[in-house]
């Protein structure tokens, strides 16, 4: 069993916390959001970048409610191991992205301080960002950490429900041939999801899904997704 805290601490030691903080600061400035990396226990591991004054004010006055909402969000992410966009009771939106290593969540990227639509009840200083752009931001974050952080991880469980054992076993015959993201896309194909549904689940664009599918078929020497399903099921039985 992987100890998420130890994995993250080892990575921080090698990478350097200052480099991680610099990346986080630059990312937050570029996209006008607040950003922080949290532990799996829901505690900040870095200093908030571009911290939202609105969120700071609300937390000071309604700390218990904020903590309860955040705890619920963290619990959801640890259970599903997939990114999710939330909107709190004040109208501020935020997202959590799980970063995995060997199928275990080792930390969370927390983005906040924006709203998805104009709200007269909120300060005009709070940026309005479309859901499509937030999905692009989430895709970029997960992509960066997939490459830079835990590129040797086996995180096929990011989209696999614990009850879907059959599908998870079907992927074992191809897990050594595909990248982590390609395995997640393959899972979507095996469960009958459309390209749009896979894109929504992974917080990536349909165009990116199509690119992953083309790469999967090329690596496996297959012509279409039907052949992929047949190949996985036949090799699963054998």
C-alpha positions in Angstrom: 0.0 0.0 0.0 1.4 3.4 -1.0 1.7 6.0 1.7 0.5 9.2 -0.1 2.2 11.5 2.4 5.6 9.8 2.1 5.4 9.8 -1.7 4.6 13.5 -1.8 7.3 14.3 0.7 9.9 12.4 -1.3 8.9 14.2 -4.5 9.0 17.6 -2.8 12.5 16.8 -1.5 13.7 16.0 -5.1 11.8 18.7 -6.9 12.2 21.5 -4.3 9.2 23.2 -2.7 10.4 26.6 -4.0 10.1 25.4 -7.6 6.6 24.0 -7.0 5.5 27.3 -5.3 6.9 29.3 -8.3 5.0 27.1 -10.8 1.9 27.4 -8.7 2.2 31.2 -8.5 2.8 31.6 -12.2 -0.1 29.3 -13.1 -2.5 31.2 -10.7 -1.5 34.6 -12.2 -1.9 33.4 -15.8 -5.4 32.1 -15.3 -6.6 34.6 -12.6 -7.5 31.9 -10.1 -6.4 31.1 -6.6 -4.4 27.9 -6.4 -3.0 25.7 -3.7 -1.8 22.1 -3.3 -3.5 20.2 -0.5 -2.7 17.0 1.4 -5.2 14.0 1.2 -6.3 15.2 4.6 -7.5 18.5 3.2 -4.7 20.7 4.6 -2.6 23.2 2.5 0.9 21.9 1.6 1.8 25.1 -0.3 1.1 28.8 0.3 -2.1 29.9 -1.5 -1.3 31.7 -4.8 -3.4 34.7 -5.7 -5.5 34.2 -2.6 -9.1 35.3 -2.8 -9.9 38.1 -0.4 -13.6 37.2 -0.7 -12.9 33.6 0.4 -10.7 34.8 3.2 -13.4 37.0 4.5 -16.1 34.3 4.3 -13.9 31.8 6.0 -13.2 34.2 8.9 -16.9 34.6 9.6 -18.2 31.1 8.6 -15.2 28.9 9.2 -17.1 25.8 10.4 -19.4 25.8 7.3 -16.5 26.3 4.9 -14.5 23.5 6.5 -17.5 21.1 6.3 -18.0 21.9 2.6 -14.3 21.4 1.8 -14.2 18.2 3.8 -17.1 16.8 1.8 -15.4 17.8 -1.4 -12.2 16.2 -0.5 -14.0 13.0 0.6 -15.7 12.9 -2.8 -12.4 13.3 -4.7 -10.7 10.6 -2.7 -13.5 8.2 -3.4 -13.9 8.9 -7.1 -10.3 9.8 -7.9 -11.4 12.2 -10.6 -11.4 16.0 -10.9 -14.6 17.9 -10.1 -15.9 21.4 -10.2 -17.9 22.7 -7.3 -19.8 25.9 -6.4 -20.0 26.9 -2.7 -23.0 28.3 -1.0 -21.7 31.9 -1.5 -21.6 31.5 -5.3 -17.8 31.1 -5.6 -16.7 28.1 -7.7 -13.7 25.9 -7.1 -12.2 22.6 -8.3 -10.2 19.8 -6.9 -7.8 17.7 -9.0 -6.4 14.4 -7.6 -2.8 13.7 -8.3 -2.2 9.9 -8.2 0.7 7.6 -7.8 0.3 3.8 -8.1 -3.5 4.2 -8.0 -3.4 6.2 -4.8 -4.2 9.9 -4.4 -1.1 11.6 -3.0 -2.2 15.2 -3.1 -4.9 17.5 -4.4 -4.7 20.6 -6.6 -7.2 23.1 -5.3 -8.3 26.0 -7.6 -10.7 28.7 -6.4 -11.6 32.4 -6.4 -13.7 32.6 -9.5 -17.3 32.3 -10.6 -18.9 30.7 -13.6 -21.4 33.5 -14.3 -22.0 37.1 -13.3 -23.4 37.5 -9.8 -24.5 40.9 -8.5 -24.1 39.6 -5.0 -20.4 39.1 -5.5 -17.6 41.6 -5.8 -16.8 42.8 -9.3 -13.1 41.9 -8.6 -14.0 38.2 -8.7 -13.2 36.9 -12.3 -15.9 35.2 -14.3 -14.5 32.2 -16.1 -16.5 29.9 -18.3 -16.9 26.2 -17.4 -15.2 25.3 -20.7 -12.1 27.3 -19.7 -12.1 25.7 -16.2 -12.2 22.3 -17.8 -9.2 23.3 -20.0 -7.4 24.5 -16.9 -8.1 21.2 -15.1 -6.9 19.3 -18.1 -3.7 21.3 -18.2 -3.0 20.7 -14.5 -3.6 17.0 -14.6 -1.5 16.8 -17.8 1.4 18.6 -16.2 1.4 16.4 -13.1 1.1 13.3 -15.2 4.3 14.2 -17.0 6.4 15.9 -14.4 5.4 14.2 -11.1 4.4 10.6 -11.1 5.0 9.5 -14.7 5.7 5.9 -13.5 2.4 5.6 -11.7 -0.3 3.1 -12.5 -3.3 5.3 -12.1 -5.9 3.3 -14.1 -8.2 3.8 -11.3 -8.8 7.5 -11.8 -12.1 6.7 -13.5 -12.8 3.2 -12.4 -15.5 2.7 -9.9 -14.6 0.2 -7.2 -17.6 -1.8 -8.1 -16.6 -2.1 -11.8 -14.0 -4.9 -11.2 -14.8 -6.7 -14.5 -13.8 -3.7 -16.6 -10.7 -3.0 -14.5 -9.5 -6.6 -15.0 -10.1 -6.3 -18.8 -7.6 -3.4 -18.9 -4.8 -5.5 -17.4 -4.0 -7.0 -20.8 -3.1 -3.6 -22.2 -1.9 -1.6 -19.2 1.8 -2.1 -20.2 1.2 -0.9 -23.7 -0.6 2.4 -23.0 -0.1 5.5 -20.9 -2.2 6.3 -17.9 -4.4 8.7 -19.8 -4.8 6.3 -22.7 -5.9 3.6 -20.2 -8.6 5.9 -18.8 -9.9 6.6 -22.3 -9.8 2.8 -23.0 -11.9 2.3 -19.9 -14.5 4.7 -21.3 -14.6 2.8 -24.6 -15.0 -0.5 -22.8 -17.9 0.8 -20.7 -19.7 2.2 -23.8 -19.1 5.9 -23.2 -19.3 8.3 -26.1 -16.3 10.5 -26.9 -18.2 13.4 -25.3 -18.9 11.4 -22.2 -15.3 10.4 -21.9 -14.2 14.0 -22.3 -16.6 15.2 -19.6 -15.4 12.5 -17.2 -11.7 13.3 -17.7 -12.2 17.1 -18.0 -10.6 17.1 -21.5 -11.8 18.1 -24.9 -13.4 15.7 -27.4 -10.6 16.5 -29.8 -8.1 15.2 -27.2 -10.2 12.1 -26.6 -10.1 11.4 -30.4 -6.3 11.8 -30.4 -5.9 9.4 -27.5 -8.2 6.8 -29.3 -6.1 7.1 -32.5 -2.9 6.6 -30.4 -4.4 3.6 -28.6 -5.5 1.9 -31.9 -2.1 2.6 -33.4 -0.2 1.1 -30.5 -2.5 -1.9 -30.4 -2.5 -2.5 -34.2 -6.3 -2.2 -34.2 -8.7 -0.5 -36.7 -11.5 0.7 -34.5 -12.9 0.8 -30.9 -15.0 -2.3 -31.6 -11.8 -4.3 -32.2 -10.3 -2.8 -29.0 -13.3 -4.1 -27.0 -13.1 -7.6 -28.6 -9.3 -7.7 -28.0 -9.6 -6.8 -24.3 -12.5 -9.2 -23.6 -10.9 -12.1 -25.4 -7.5 -11.6 -23.7 -9.3 -11.1 -20.3 -10.9 -14.5 -20.7 -7.6 -16.2 -21.6 
